[in-house]
Amino acid sequence: WTFSFSKNNVFRVTHVKTDKPEDFEAEQPYELAPDKKTVILKNTGRPDDKFSIIELSDSLLKINVFYSDSAYMVFGRKD
């Protein structure tokens, strides 16, 4: 799995499947809440997904996932 947040506010997920010939890829817009405490994935036809930010810097994004206090993902900056 690869997850990325682009400078033009697009969140992208890719997954190369080993058991099937096709790969999975999805994109959707995202935004950083004005208070910089939440990443919001903008959905069509259903409520937006909101992820609390644990840590945010120029090189790191750490967010809660699955609406859990203990599950999180860490993203590093790739130049």
HELIX and SHEET records of a PDB file:
SHEET    1   A 7 THR A   2  PHE A   5  0                                        
SHEET    2   A 7 VAL A  10  HIS A  15 -1                                        
SHEET    3   A 7 PHE A  24  LEU A  32 -1                                        
SHEET    4   A 7 THR A  38  LEU A  41 -1                                        
SHEET    5   A 7 ASP A  49  LEU A  56 -1                                        
SHEET    6   A 7 LEU A  60  ASN A  64 -1                                        
SHEET    7   A 7 TYR A  72  GLY A  76 -1                                        
END                                                                             
